Amino acid sequence: MENEAGGKSFDCVKMTREIRDKIYEETKHMSRSEVIEWYNAVTLEDPFFARLPEAKIVKPTKRRSTV
């Protein structure tokens, strides 16, 4: 999207990177189960997900061995 001066008024890539970096900073020192708890709490508070009746809580599962 460009404004009258020819510059971008909205940069989707920049916004996506800012969101990704914010989430990383909030979760970088959390364990896997803490990240899942954080995700569930954020999802329940988010107005977008609140409108989805099929939105479900993520439950921790056992990790599969890669060996």
N, CA, C and O atoms as a Maestro MAE file, in Angstrom:
{
 s_m_m2io_version
 :::
 2.0.0
}

f_m_ct {
 s_m_title
 :::
 protein
 m_atom[268] {
  # First column is atom index #
  i_m_mmod_type
  r_m_x_coord
  r_m_y_coord
  r_m_z_coord
  i_m_residue_number
  s_m_chain_name
  s_m_pdb_residue_name
  s_m_pdb_atom_name
  i_m_atomic_number
  :::
  1 25 0.843 -1.161 0.000 1 A "MET " " N  " 7
  2 3 0.000 0.000 0.000 1 A "MET " " CA " 6
  3 2 0.899 1.239 0.000 1 A "MET " " C  " 6
  4 15 1.831 1.334 0.798 1 A "MET " " O  " 8
  5 25 0.615 2.177 -0.891 2 A "GLU " " N  " 7
  6 3 1.432 3.384 -0.972 2 A "GLU " " CA " 6
  7 2 0.586 4.596 -0.641 2 A "GLU " " C  " 6
  8 15 -0.612 4.627 -0.921 2 A "GLU " " O  " 8
  9 25 1.226 5.603 -0.038 3 A "ASN " " N  " 7
  10 3 0.526 6.851 0.216 3 A "ASN " " CA " 6
  11 2 0.762 7.810 -0.944 3 A "ASN " " C  " 6
  12 15 1.411 7.441 -1.924 3 A "ASN " " O  " 8
  13 25 0.252 9.023 -0.850 4 A "GLU " " N  " 7
  14 3 0.355 9.990 -1.946 4 A "GLU " " CA " 6
  15 2 1.803 10.338 -2.287 4 A "GLU " " C  " 6
  16 15 2.104 10.628 -3.445 4 A "GLU " " O  " 8
  17 25 2.688 10.316 -1.322 5 A "ALA " " N  " 7
  18 3 4.088 10.665 -1.553 5 A "ALA " " CA " 6
  19 2 4.845 9.520 -2.222 5 A "ALA " " C  " 6
  20 15 6.007 9.688 -2.594 5 A "ALA " " O  " 8
  21 25 4.216 8.372 -2.379 6 A "GLY " " N  " 7
  22 3 4.850 7.241 -3.036 6 A "GLY " " CA " 6
  23 2 5.505 6.260 -2.081 6 A "GLY " " C  " 6
  24 15 5.972 5.206 -2.513 6 A "GLY " " O  " 8
  25 25 5.551 6.578 -0.799 7 A "GLY " " N  " 7
  26 3 6.140 5.667 0.182 7 A "GLY " " CA " 6
  27 2 5.102 4.707 0.726 7 A "GLY " " C  " 6
  28 15 3.899 4.914 0.570 7 A "GLY " " O  " 8
  29 25 5.574 3.676 1.352 8 A "LYS " " N  " 7
  30 3 4.653 2.699 1.928 8 A "LYS " " CA " 6
  31 2 4.024 3.271 3.191 8 A "LYS " " C  " 6
  32 15 4.716 3.828 4.042 8 A "LYS " " O  " 8
  33 25 2.718 3.130 3.305 9 A "SER " " N  " 7
  34 3 2.031 3.553 4.524 9 A "SER " " CA " 6
  35 2 1.906 2.374 5.492 9 A "SER " " C  " 6
  36 15 1.667 2.566 6.684 9 A "SER " " O  " 8
  37 25 2.068 1.155 4.974 10 A "PHE " " N  " 7
  38 3 1.990 -0.041 5.814 10 A "PHE " " CA " 6
  39 2 2.961 -1.067 5.264 10 A "PHE " " C  " 6
  40 15 2.937 -1.392 4.077 10 A "PHE " " O  " 8
  41 25 3.813 -1.571 6.139 11 A "ASP " " N  " 7
  42 3 4.809 -2.561 5.733 11 A "ASP " " CA " 6
  43 2 4.511 -3.873 6.460 11 A "ASP " " C  " 6
  44 15 4.823 -4.025 7.641 11 A "ASP " " O  " 8
  45 25 3.910 -4.804 5.748 12 A "CYS " " N  " 7
  46 3 3.495 -6.082 6.330 12 A "CYS " " CA " 6
  47 2 4.691 -6.882 6.848 12 A "CYS " " C  " 6
  48 15 4.618 -7.471 7.926 12 A "CYS " " O  " 8
  49 25 5.782 -6.908 6.095 13 A "VAL " " N  " 7
  50 3 6.959 -7.671 6.509 13 A "VAL " " CA " 6
  51 2 7.527 -7.093 7.802 13 A "VAL " " C  " 6
  52 15 7.894 -7.839 8.710 13 A "VAL " " O  " 8
  53 25 7.597 -5.786 7.886 14 A "LYS " " N  " 7
  54 3 8.109 -5.136 9.098 14 A "LYS " " CA " 6
  55 2 7.224 -5.475 10.300 14 A "LYS " " C  " 6
  56 15 7.727 -5.808 11.373 14 A "LYS " " O  " 8
  57 25 5.909 -5.390 10.114 15 A "MET " " N  " 7
  58 3 4.986 -5.700 11.198 15 A "MET " " CA " 6
  59 2 5.130 -7.157 11.643 15 A "MET " " C  " 6
  60 15 5.149 -7.446 12.840 15 A "MET " " O  " 8
  61 25 5.229 -8.067 10.679 16 A "THR " " N  " 7
  62 3 5.384 -9.484 10.995 16 A "THR " " CA " 6
  63 2 6.653 -9.732 11.795 16 A "THR " " C  " 6
  64 15 6.634 -10.487 12.767 16 A "THR " " O  " 8
  65 25 7.746 -9.109 11.400 17 A "ARG " " N  " 7
  66 3 9.011 -9.270 12.122 17 A "ARG " " CA " 6
  67 2 8.937 -8.687 13.515 17 A "ARG " " C  " 6
  68 15 9.484 -9.267 14.453 17 A "ARG " " O  " 8
  69 25 8.271 -7.552 13.676 18 A "GLU " " N  " 7
  70 3 8.120 -6.948 15.003 18 A "GLU " " CA " 6
  71 2 7.317 -7.854 15.929 18 A "GLU " " C  " 6
  72 15 7.674 -8.019 17.095 18 A "GLU " " O  " 8
  73 25 6.243 -8.439 15.424 19 A "ILE " " N  " 7
  74 3 5.418 -9.352 16.220 19 A "ILE " " CA " 6
  75 2 6.226 -10.586 16.595 19 A "ILE " " C  " 6
  76 15 6.205 -11.019 17.747 19 A "ILE " " O  " 8
  77 25 6.937 -11.152 15.628 20 A "ARG " " N  " 7
  78 3 7.763 -12.342 15.875 20 A "ARG " " CA " 6
  79 2 8.817 -12.055 16.933 20 A "ARG " " C  " 6
  80 15 9.028 -12.864 17.836 20 A "ARG " " O  " 8
  81 25 9.483 -10.903 16.825 21 A "ASP " " N  " 7
  82 3 10.524 -10.541 17.787 21 A "ASP " " CA " 6
  83 2 9.950 -10.316 19.183 21 A "ASP " " C  " 6
  84 15 10.577 -10.677 20.178 21 A "ASP " " O  " 8
  85 25 8.758 -9.721 19.259 22 A "LYS " " N  " 7
  86 3 8.108 -9.493 20.554 22 A "LYS " " CA " 6
  87 2 7.773 -10.830 21.222 22 A "LYS " " C  " 6
  88 15 8.021 -11.016 22.413 22 A "LYS " " O  " 8
  89 25 7.213 -11.751 20.449 23 A "ILE " " N  " 7
  90 3 6.871 -13.072 20.989 23 A "ILE " " CA " 6
  91 2 8.132 -13.791 21.444 23 A "ILE " " C  " 6
  92 15 8.145 -14.413 22.507 23 A "ILE " " O  " 8
  93 25 9.183 -13.709 20.651 24 A "TYR " " N  " 7
  94 3 10.443 -14.352 21.028 24 A "TYR " " CA " 6
  95 2 10.960 -13.795 22.346 24 A "TYR " " C  " 6
  96 15 11.365 -14.558 23.223 24 A "TYR " " O  " 8
  97 25 10.949 -12.476 22.497 25 A "GLU " " N  " 7
  98 3 11.447 -11.860 23.730 25 A "GLU " " CA " 6
  99 2 10.619 -12.282 24.942 25 A "GLU " " C  " 6
  100 15 11.163 -12.464 26.032 25 A "GLU " " O  " 8
  101 25 9.323 -12.436 24.761 26 A "GLU " " N  " 7
  102 3 8.451 -12.832 25.865 26 A "GLU " " CA " 6
  103 2 8.624 -14.296 26.255 26 A "GLU " " C  " 6
  104 15 8.372 -14.658 27.405 26 A "GLU " " O  " 8
  105 25 9.045 -15.138 25.326 27 A "THR " " N  " 7
  106 3 9.063 -16.577 25.586 27 A "THR " " CA " 6
  107 2 10.454 -17.220 25.575 27 A "THR " " C  " 6
  108 15 10.562 -18.427 25.794 27 A "THR " " O  " 8
  109 25 11.506 -16.463 25.329 28 A "LYS " " N  " 7
  110 3 12.813 -17.072 25.101 28 A "LYS " " CA " 6
  111 2 13.380 -17.837 26.297 28 A "LYS " " C  " 6
  112 15 14.183 -18.751 26.105 28 A "LYS " " O  " 8
  113 25 12.993 -17.495 27.507 29 A "HIS " " N  " 7
  114 3 13.522 -18.199 28.678 29 A "HIS " " CA " 6
  115 2 12.514 -19.176 29.283 29 A "HIS " " C  " 6
  116 15 12.714 -19.664 30.395 29 A "HIS " " O  " 8
  117 25 11.450 -19.457 28.566 30 A "MET " " N  " 7
  118 3 10.414 -20.350 29.085 30 A "MET " " CA " 6
  119 2 10.668 -21.787 28.652 30 A "MET " " C  " 6
  120 15 11.240 -22.055 27.596 30 A "MET " " O  " 8
  121 25 10.225 -22.692 29.500 31 A "SER " " N  " 7
  122 3 10.270 -24.108 29.128 31 A "SER " " CA " 6
  123 2 9.135 -24.364 28.133 31 A "SER " " C  " 6
  124 15 8.284 -23.505 27.903 31 A "SER " " O  " 8
  125 25 9.143 -25.552 27.557 32 A "ARG " " N  " 7
  126 3 8.107 -25.903 26.582 32 A "ARG " " CA " 6
  127 2 6.718 -25.808 27.197 32 A "ARG " " C  " 6
  128 15 5.802 -25.270 26.575 32 A "ARG " " O  " 8
  129 25 6.550 -26.326 28.413 33 A "SER " " N  " 7
  130 3 5.234 -26.284 29.051 33 A "SER " " CA " 6
  131 2 4.834 -24.850 29.405 33 A "SER " " C  " 6
  132 15 3.652 -24.511 29.343 33 A "SER " " O  " 8
  133 25 5.795 -24.011 29.773 34 A "GLU " " N  " 7
  134 3 5.499 -22.606 30.059 34 A "GLU " " CA " 6
  135 2 5.066 -21.864 28.791 34 A "GLU " " C  " 6
  136 15 4.179 -21.012 28.835 34 A "GLU " " O  " 8
  137 25 5.696 -22.193 27.669 35 A "VAL " " N  " 7
  138 3 5.311 -21.573 26.396 35 A "VAL " " CA " 6
  139 2 3.885 -21.974 26.041 35 A "VAL " " C  " 6
  140 15 3.108 -21.144 25.570 35 A "VAL " " O  " 8
  141 25 3.539 -23.219 26.260 36 A "ILE " " N  " 7
  142 3 2.174 -23.681 25.979 36 A "ILE " " CA " 6
  143 2 1.181 -22.954 26.869 36 A "ILE " " C  " 6
  144 15 0.125 -22.538 26.392 36 A "ILE " " O  " 8
  145 25 1.490 -22.789 28.154 37 A "GLU " " N  " 7
  146 3 0.611 -22.044 29.057 37 A "GLU " " CA " 6
  147 2 0.474 -20.594 28.600 37 A "GLU " " C  " 6
  148 15 -0.626 -20.042 28.603 37 A "GLU " " O  " 8
  149 25 1.591 -19.977 28.208 38 A "TRP " " N  " 7
  150 3 1.585 -18.596 27.726 38 A "TRP " " CA " 6
  151 2 0.703 -18.483 26.487 38 A "TRP " " C  " 6
  152 15 -0.125 -17.579 26.383 38 A "TRP " " O  " 8
  153 25 0.889 -19.409 25.551 39 A "TYR " " N  " 7
  154 3 0.111 -19.404 24.316 39 A "TYR " " CA " 6
  155 2 -1.384 -19.525 24.607 39 A "TYR " " C  " 6
  156 15 -2.193 -18.794 24.036 39 A "TYR " " O  " 8
  157 25 -1.741 -20.436 25.481 40 A "ASN " " N  " 7
  158 3 -3.153 -20.621 25.826 40 A "ASN " " CA " 6
  159 2 -3.745 -19.360 26.438 40 A "ASN " " C  " 6
  160 15 -4.864 -18.975 26.101 40 A "ASN " " O  " 8
  161 25 -2.998 -18.709 27.343 41 A "ALA " " N  " 7
  162 3 -3.491 -17.490 27.980 41 A "ALA " " CA " 6
  163 2 -3.659 -16.376 26.953 41 A "ALA " " C  " 6
  164 15 -4.666 -15.669 26.962 41 A "ALA " " O  " 8
  165 25 -2.688 -16.219 26.081 42 A "VAL " " N  " 7
  166 3 -2.751 -15.173 25.058 42 A "VAL " " CA " 6
  167 2 -3.887 -15.449 24.084 42 A "VAL " " C  " 6
  168 15 -4.598 -14.531 23.676 42 A "VAL " " O  " 8
  169 25 -4.057 -16.703 23.715 43 A "THR " " N  " 7
  170 3 -5.109 -17.072 22.764 43 A "THR " " CA " 6
  171 2 -6.486 -16.775 23.329 43 A "THR " " C  " 6
  172 15 -7.354 -16.275 22.613 43 A "THR " " O  " 8
  173 25 -6.698 -17.074 24.593 44 A "LEU " " N  " 7
  174 3 -8.003 -16.841 25.203 44 A "LEU " " CA " 6
  175 2 -8.318 -15.355 25.322 44 A "LEU " " C  " 6
  176 15 -9.488 -14.974 25.299 44 A "LEU " " O  " 8
  177 25 -7.295 -14.506 25.450 45 A "GLU " " N  " 7
  178 3 -7.498 -13.061 25.583 45 A "GLU " " CA " 6
  179 2 -7.635 -12.367 24.234 45 A "GLU " " C  " 6
  180 15 -8.150 -11.251 24.170 45 A "GLU " " O  " 8
  181 25 -7.190 -12.996 23.170 46 A "ASP " " N  " 7
  182 3 -7.168 -12.361 21.860 46 A "ASP " " CA " 6
  183 2 -8.578 -12.262 21.280 46 A "ASP " " C  " 6
  184 15 -9.288 -13.266 21.225 46 A "ASP " " O  " 8
  185 25 -8.998 -11.071 20.846 47 A "PRO " " N  " 7
  186 3 -10.359 -10.917 20.316 47 A "PRO " " CA " 6
  187 2 -10.624 -11.760 19.061 47 A "PRO " " C  " 6
  188 15 -11.754 -12.202 18.850 47 A "PRO " " O  " 8
  189 25 -9.618 -11.984 18.237 48 A "PHE " " N  " 7
  190 3 -9.800 -12.805 17.049 48 A "PHE " " CA " 6
  191 2 -10.143 -14.239 17.434 48 A "PHE " " C  " 6
  192 15 -11.113 -14.806 16.930 48 A "PHE " " O  " 8
  193 25 -9.344 -14.824 18.329 49 A "PHE " " N  " 7
  194 3 -9.584 -16.203 18.727 49 A "PHE " " CA " 6
  195 2 -10.845 -16.349 19.567 49 A "PHE " " C  " 6
  196 15 -11.478 -17.406 19.557 49 A "PHE " " O  " 8
  197 25 -11.215 -15.302 20.292 50 A "ALA " " N  " 7
  198 3 -12.431 -15.361 21.109 50 A "ALA " " CA " 6
  199 2 -13.673 -15.539 20.234 50 A "ALA " " C  " 6
  200 15 -14.686 -16.068 20.692 50 A "ALA " " O  " 8
  201 25 -13.593 -15.099 18.975 51 A "ARG " " N  " 7
  202 3 -14.732 -15.238 18.064 51 A "ARG " " CA " 6
  203 2 -14.832 -16.622 17.455 51 A "ARG " " C  " 6
  204 15 -15.852 -16.957 16.851 51 A "ARG " " O  " 8
  205 25 -13.806 -17.424 17.600 52 A "LEU " " N  " 7
  206 3 -13.806 -18.747 16.995 52 A "LEU " " CA " 6
  207 2 -14.312 -19.785 17.990 52 A "LEU " " C  " 6
  208 15 -13.637 -20.076 18.977 52 A "LEU " " O  " 8
  209 25 -15.480 -20.339 17.744 53 A "PRO " " N  " 7
  210 3 -16.021 -21.312 18.705 53 A "PRO " " CA " 6
  211 2 -15.189 -22.585 18.774 53 A "PRO " " C  " 6
  212 15 -15.224 -23.286 19.785 53 A "PRO " " O  " 8
  213 25 -14.439 -22.897 17.716 54 A "GLU " " N  " 7
  214 3 -13.654 -24.124 17.719 54 A "GLU " " CA " 6
  215 2 -12.251 -23.916 18.288 54 A "GLU " " C  " 6
  216 15 -11.443 -24.845 18.290 54 A "GLU " " O  " 8
  217 25 -11.952 -22.699 18.773 55 A "ALA " " N  " 7
  218 3 -10.631 -22.446 19.367 55 A "ALA " " CA " 6
  219 2 -10.468 -23.356 20.576 55 A "ALA " " C  " 6
  220 15 -11.324 -23.399 21.460 55 A "ALA " " O  " 8
  221 25 -9.379 -24.066 20.600 56 A "LYS " " N  " 7
  222 3 -9.166 -25.052 21.657 56 A "LYS " " CA " 6
  223 2 -7.872 -24.764 22.405 56 A "LYS " " C  " 6
  224 15 -6.951 -24.138 21.881 56 A "LYS " " O  " 8
  225 25 -7.830 -25.231 23.623 57 A "ILE " " N  " 7
  226 3 -6.637 -25.135 24.437 57 A "ILE " " CA " 6
  227 2 -5.651 -26.200 23.963 57 A "ILE " " C  " 6
  228 15 -6.033 -27.344 23.719 57 A "ILE " " O  " 8
  229 25 -4.399 -25.823 23.838 58 A "VAL " " N  " 7
  230 3 -3.359 -26.769 23.451 58 A "VAL " " CA " 6
  231 2 -2.911 -27.512 24.696 58 A "VAL " " C  " 6
  232 15 -2.621 -26.902 25.726 58 A "VAL " " O  " 8
  233 25 -2.858 -28.820 24.597 59 A "LYS " " N  " 7
  234 3 -2.410 -29.632 25.726 59 A "LYS " " CA " 6
  235 2 -1.017 -30.157 25.429 59 A "LYS " " C  " 6
  236 15 -0.740 -30.611 24.319 59 A "LYS " " O  " 8
  237 25 -0.140 -30.092 26.426 60 A "PRO " " N  " 7
  238 3 1.212 -30.622 26.207 60 A "PRO " " CA " 6
  239 2 1.155 -32.098 25.850 60 A "PRO " " C  " 6
  240 15 0.356 -32.847 26.413 60 A "PRO " " O  " 8
  241 25 1.991 -32.511 24.927 61 A "THR " " N  " 7
  242 3 2.076 -33.908 24.553 61 A "THR " " CA " 6
  243 2 3.503 -34.376 24.770 61 A "THR " " C  " 6
  244 15 4.428 -33.575 24.908 61 A "THR " " O  " 8
  245 25 3.658 -35.686 24.797 62 A "LYS " " N  " 7
  246 3 5.001 -36.225 24.947 62 A "LYS " " CA " 6
  247 2 5.769 -35.968 23.662 62 A "LYS " " C  " 6
  248 15 5.233 -36.113 22.563 62 A "LYS " " O  " 8
  249 25 7.014 -35.591 23.810 63 A "ARG " " N  " 7
  250 3 7.840 -35.350 22.646 63 A "ARG " " CA " 6
  251 2 8.294 -36.684 22.064 63 A "ARG " " C  " 6
  252 15 8.631 -37.615 22.794 63 A "ARG " " O  " 8
  253 25 8.297 -36.753 20.764 64 A "ARG " " N  " 7
  254 3 8.779 -37.955 20.113 64 A "ARG " " CA " 6
  255 2 10.300 -37.952 20.091 64 A "ARG " " C  " 6
  256 15 10.931 -36.910 19.914 64 A "ARG " " O  " 8
  257 25 10.852 -39.083 20.266 65 A "SER " " N  " 7
  258 3 12.298 -39.219 20.218 65 A "SER " " CA " 6
  259 2 12.746 -39.118 18.776 65 A "SER " " C  " 6
  260 15 12.101 -39.661 17.879 65 A "SER " " O  " 8
  261 25 13.859 -38.417 18.551 66 A "THR " " N  " 7
  262 3 14.387 -38.290 17.197 66 A "THR " " CA " 6
  263 2 15.468 -39.311 16.936 66 A "THR " " C  " 6
  264 15 16.059 -39.336 15.857 66 A "THR " " O  " 8
  265 25 15.733 -40.161 17.927 67 A "VAL " " N  " 7
  266 3 16.778 -41.176 17.770 67 A "VAL " " CA " 6
  267 2 16.162 -42.513 17.471 67 A "VAL " " C  " 6
  268 15 16.879 -43.500 17.304 67 A "VAL " " O  " 8
  :::
 }
 m_bond[267] {
  # First column is bond index #
  i_m_from
  i_m_to
  i_m_order
  :::
  1 1 2 1
  2 2 3 1
  3 3 4 2
  4 3 5 1
  5 5 6 1
  6 6 7 1
  7 7 8 2
  8 7 9 1
  9 9 10 1
  10 10 11 1
  11 11 12 2
  12 11 13 1
  13 13 14 1
  14 14 15 1
  15 15 16 2
  16 15 17 1
  17 17 18 1
  18 18 19 1
  19 19 20 2
  20 19 21 1
  21 21 22 1
  22 22 23 1
  23 23 24 2
  24 23 25 1
  25 25 26 1
  26 26 27 1
  27 27 28 2
  28 27 29 1
  29 29 30 1
  30 30 31 1
  31 31 32 2
  32 31 33 1
  33 33 34 1
  34 34 35 1
  35 35 36 2
  36 35 37 1
  37 37 38 1
  38 38 39 1
  39 39 40 2
  40 39 41 1
  41 41 42 1
  42 42 43 1
  43 43 44 2
  44 43 45 1
  45 45 46 1
  46 46 47 1
  47 47 48 2
  48 47 49 1
  49 49 50 1
  50 50 51 1
  51 51 52 2
  52 51 53 1
  53 53 54 1
  54 54 55 1
  55 55 56 2
  56 55 57 1
  57 57 58 1
  58 58 59 1
  59 59 60 2
  60 59 61 1
  61 61 62 1
  62 62 63 1
  63 63 64 2
  64 63 65 1
  65 65 66 1
  66 66 67 1
  67 67 68 2
  68 67 69 1
  69 69 70 1
  70 70 71 1
  71 71 72 2
  72 71 73 1
  73 73 74 1
  74 74 75 1
  75 75 76 2
  76 75 77 1
  77 77 78 1
  78 78 79 1
  79 79 80 2
  80 79 81 1
  81 81 82 1
  82 82 83 1
  83 83 84 2
  84 83 85 1
  85 85 86 1
  86 86 87 1
  87 87 88 2
  88 87 89 1
  89 89 90 1
  90 90 91 1
  91 91 92 2
  92 91 93 1
  93 93 94 1
  94 94 95 1
  95 95 96 2
  96 95 97 1
  97 97 98 1
  98 98 99 1
  99 99 100 2
  100 99 101 1
  101 101 102 1
  102 102 103 1
  103 103 104 2
  104 103 105 1
  105 105 106 1
  106 106 107 1
  107 107 108 2
  108 107 109 1
  109 109 110 1
  110 110 111 1
  111 111 112 2
  112 111 113 1
  113 113 114 1
  114 114 115 1
  115 115 116 2
  116 115 117 1
  117 117 118 1
  118 118 119 1
  119 119 120 2
  120 119 121 1
  121 121 122 1
  122 122 123 1
  123 123 124 2
  124 123 125 1
  125 125 126 1
  126 126 127 1
  127 127 128 2
  128 127 129 1
  129 129 130 1
  130 130 131 1
  131 131 132 2
  132 131 133 1
  133 133 134 1
  134 134 135 1
  135 135 136 2
  136 135 137 1
  137 137 138 1
  138 138 139 1
  139 139 140 2
  140 139 141 1
  141 141 142 1
  142 142 143 1
  143 143 144 2
  144 143 145 1
  145 145 146 1
  146 146 147 1
  147 147 148 2
  148 147 149 1
  149 149 150 1
  150 150 151 1
  151 151 152 2
  152 151 153 1
  153 153 154 1
  154 154 155 1
  155 155 156 2
  156 155 157 1
  157 157 158 1
  158 158 159 1
  159 159 160 2
  160 159 161 1
  161 161 162 1
  162 162 163 1
  163 163 164 2
  164 163 165 1
  165 165 166 1
  166 166 167 1
  167 167 168 2
  168 167 169 1
  169 169 170 1
  170 170 171 1
  171 171 172 2
  172 171 173 1
  173 173 174 1
  174 174 175 1
  175 175 176 2
  176 175 177 1
  177 177 178 1
  178 178 179 1
  179 179 180 2
  180 179 181 1
  181 181 182 1
  182 182 183 1
  183 183 184 2
  184 183 185 1
  185 185 186 1
  186 186 187 1
  187 187 188 2
  188 187 189 1
  189 189 190 1
  190 190 191 1
  191 191 192 2
  192 191 193 1
  193 193 194 1
  194 194 195 1
  195 195 196 2
  196 195 197 1
  197 197 198 1
  198 198 199 1
  199 199 200 2
  200 199 201 1
  201 201 202 1
  202 202 203 1
  203 203 204 2
  204 203 205 1
  205 205 206 1
  206 206 207 1
  207 207 208 2
  208 207 209 1
  209 209 210 1
  210 210 211 1
  211 211 212 2
  212 211 213 1
  213 213 214 1
  214 214 215 1
  215 215 216 2
  216 215 217 1
  217 217 218 1
  218 218 219 1
  219 219 220 2
  220 219 221 1
  221 221 222 1
  222 222 223 1
  223 223 224 2
  224 223 225 1
  225 225 226 1
  226 226 227 1
  227 227 228 2
  228 227 229 1
  229 229 230 1
  230 230 231 1
  231 231 232 2
  232 231 233 1
  233 233 234 1
  234 234 235 1
  235 235 236 2
  236 235 237 1
  237 237 238 1
  238 238 239 1
  239 239 240 2
  240 239 241 1
  241 241 242 1
  242 242 243 1
  243 243 244 2
  244 243 245 1
  245 245 246 1
  246 246 247 1
  247 247 248 2
  248 247 249 1
  249 249 250 1
  250 250 251 1
  251 251 252 2
  252 251 253 1
  253 253 254 1
  254 254 255 1
  255 255 256 2
  256 255 257 1
  257 257 258 1
  258 258 259 1
  259 259 260 2
  260 259 261 1
  261 261 262 1
  262 262 263 1
  263 263 264 2
  264 263 265 1
  265 265 266 1
  266 266 267 1
  267 267 268 2
  :::
 }
}
